[in-house]
Every structure is written in C-alpha cells, then in structure tokens.
C-alpha cells in the first residue's frame, strides 16, 4: 500500500540527492523546445512539494495534487515562503478534478509506476487530458524502466543519518516491484521501528503510448533521462511528452 503515512516525515531526508532544481531546469528547457510559455502548471503526485515550490519561485502559478494527506502537509510547510502560494488538493490521479484547465501537467519521480492497475492509470490519463488546455496543453511524465526494475530485483538499499536508519529491499514478481521499508528512528537511547510497503507497476513504453493515444493525446515523444536524445535502451528513467490538440 503506497500510503506514505510513515515515509512522509522522512521523505525529504531520503531524497536529498534528487536535485529538484535540475528537474526544474530540464522542464523549462522542455517548455522552450515545445514553444510554450506556460502560466498555470499542475504538479500531479506532487509529494512534499519540493518541485512545486521551486517552480512557484520561478514565477509559475502552481497546483499540487497528491493522494497522501501526510505528504501534502509536508508540501504546505515546504512552500510557506512562496508568493503566491501553490494550491494543494488531496486527490487521486484517476479522480483528478480541477476548477479549470492547466497549461502543463507534470508527473515526476516515477509516480506513474505507482499506479499499479493499468485500468486506473488509463483513467488518470483520461482525467489529465480533460483538464489540459485545448489545442496546446502539454503532459510530461517519467517512468522507471523495465531494465531498471530488473537490475533492482533482490537488491537491498540503505539511507541513514544521525538519528534515522532506513533499509529496504526490492522484489519483482508478476510485473510488480514491491519495496519493504524498515525505518528506525532514535530518541535518546531508544530506537523505534516502523514499516511500510510500496509497489510499482512495470510499464513498457509501448503500453504507455497506447494508453496516451486512447486518452486522446497526440505528438507523443519519448526521451532519455533529462536529455532530448532518443531512448537508446538500458536507461533507468525515460520521459514522455504528449499534447492535447483540438
């Protein structure tokens, strides 16, 4: 269950190597490449709002949507100094319901993989298409590739700092990758333990392209990891862009 009830409090500690500013730089280069100057941007599955906040500080009007109330609480705290403040909504992707259309929808950090039922992901793509600006709206997302999941299968990972120790193992079976997290936090001389399990679906580029087409998207492009070169194969992460045309 991808609830983030436990991990939300530690998420920013464990992802301090993500480099959100580089992601924002890449998206701005992508906007320019697509001939866009977006004003209203949706950060779908925004998590703790790190990217949302950076883009807000760069002048974009931001909406952050996430299914986890715990992650959104962190996001609101992380963006307190933004002016204007991003709007945050507690919604699942497949139930996306905005007040109007947006120029761009971003969905980052393999959040698409976290939608483990293909039928549900199709519904999410349909909702994104519905709320993009007709004639010009751009949808951008990334995935962990099947090759990355194959390399992760059976491996263990550790992140730690002075007071928190987190270990998890990846196990791939029947098209899903499950992560069992064990988090130990020190309070004085004592340690407390919490556990949480997450799952990601392994999607191929062909599967996702077909879903985008069914949702009504066109001009579907696939890029390597934060570059504009064709996918060569073997990448850990690839990016998709798709347009909503009249």
N, C-alpha and C positions, 0 to 999 in steps of 0.2 A: 504494500500500500504506500503510494507516494504522498504521504500526508505532510511531511516536513514539520510535524509537531515538535519533534526533538531537535532535528538538524537546523531549524530556522535560527536558533540562538547562536549557532556556531558557524553558519554557512559562510559569512564574510571572512571569518578566520581561515577557513579551509580553502577558500577560493581567492586568496590574496595574490595569487600568481596569474590570475586570468588576464589582466591587462585590459580593463574595460575601455580605457582611453584609446587603445589601439583598435578595438572593435568600433568605437565611435568614428575614428579616423577612416576606417575601411568603409563604413556606411556612407560617410559624407563623400568619399571618392565615388562610391557606387551611385549616389544620387546625381552627382555631376555627370557621370558616364551615361546615366539614363535621361539626362536633360531635365532634371527635376530640381525645384526649389521648394520642398515640402514645408508646410507650416504646422500641420497637425499630424502627429506621429503616435501610433499605438505600439506600445511595448507589451506584446502578448506573452503571458507567462513571465512576468517581469521579476519575479523573485523578490529579493531585498532591495530592488530599485537602484542598483549601482549604475547600470547603463542609463536608466530612465533619468537619473539625476544629472549625469554628465551631459546628455543631450538637452535637457532643460536649461542647463547653464550655458549651452551654446546657442540658445535662442529658439529652440523648437518648443511648440506647445505640446505637452506630453500627456498621454493617458496610459496608465499602467494597469494591466489586468492580470490577476493570478487567482488560482483556485484555493490557495492556502491563506487563511486569515492570519496565521502566525508570520508568514513571510511578508504579508502586506503591512503588518505592524512594524516590522523592521524597515520596510521601504518608506513608510511615512516618517519614521525617525531619521532615516538617512537623507531625506530630501527636505528637511525643515528649513534649510537655508536657501532653497531655490525660490526665485521670484520671476514669474509666477510659479506657484507650487503645482506639481503634477496632480492630476485627478486619478485616484486609485479606485478600482472596482473589484469586488470579490466575485469572480465568475469563472466557470469552467470554459475551456476553449469552445466546446461544442454548443455551449449555451450563451455565447457572446451576444450581448445586447447593448448597443451604444445609442446615444441620443441623435446621432447623425453619422455622416461618413467621415473617413480619415484619408489623408493623402498617402500614407505609408503604414503598413503593418510589419513590424519586426518581431520575429520569434526566435530567440537566441539560445545558445548553450544546450543544444540537442533536446530542447523542450518537446519537439515533435516526437522524438523517440519515446518520451514518457507517456504519450497517448498509446496505450498498449493494444487497443482494439481498433483494427482498420476501419470498421464502420463508424466508430466515434471520430476518428481522425477525418474521415470524409465529411462528416457533419461539421467539424471545425473548419475545414477548408471552405465549405459552403457558406458558413457564417462570416468568415473573413471576406470572401468575395462580396457578400451582401453589403458589408459596411465600408468597402473601399469606394473612393470617389470614382464615379463612372467616367470612362474614357481615358483615365490616366493613373488610377490607383496602382500602387506597387506593393507586392507581397514579397518579403525576404525572410528566409529561414535557413538554418543549418541542421545537419544531422551528423551523428556518429555513424561511420560507415560500417558495413558488414565486416570489412577487413580489420577494423579497429576492435570490434567485438571479438573476433576470432583470436586476436592477439591478447585480449584481456582475459579470456576464459581460463578460470582456475588460478588466476594471479591474486595476490594479496597486496594491499596498499595501506600505508600508514601516513597520517598527518599528526603533528604534535606541536605543542608549545609548552610554556612553563606549567600551565595548570590543566591542560586538556590533552587527552590522547585519544585519537580516533583510528580505528582499524576496520577495514572492510575487504571482502572477498567477492570477486565477480564469478558467476557461474552461468554459462549459456546452455539453454535447453529449449527445444521446440520453438525456436525463433524469438526467445526472450532472454534477456540478460538480467539476472537478479543480483542485487547488492545487499549484503547483510552488514549493516553498520553496528559497531560496538563503540560507544563513546564513554570515556572515563574522565570525570572531572574531579579535581582535587579541591577540598575545602578544609583548610588546616592540615591535619594529619590523616584525614579520611578521604577516600575516593568513592564516588557514586558512579553507578553504571546505568546506561540507557541503551536501548536497542531500537533499530528501525530498519525496515526492509523496503527497498525500492526496486522497481522493474522498468526496463526499457525494451521496446519492440525493435527488432532489427528490420529496417525497411531498405529496399533497394531503390536506386534512382528510377528504375522503370516503374515500380509500384507507385512512387510519389508523383511522377509525371502523369500517370494515368489518372490519379486522384485529382490533381490540379486541373486537368482537362475536363473531367466530369463536373467539376465545380464551376467551370466557365472561364478559366484563366487561359491566356494565350501568351505568346512570346516567352516561353519558359526557357530559362538558361540555367546552366549548372557550372559552377566554378570550383576551383581548388580552394585550399584553406587560406582565406583572406588574400586572394590574388585573383587576377582576371584571366588566368590561363585555363585552357581546357583541363578537365579531370584526366590525370594520367593513369590512375589506378594505384591503390595502396595507400591513399591518403587516410588520415584519421578522421578528418572532418571535411565535408563539402557543403557548398552554399547553393541555394536555389533562389532565383528571382522569377516572378510571374506578374503579368499585367492584367488589369481589368479594363478591357476596351469596350466601347459601345457596340 
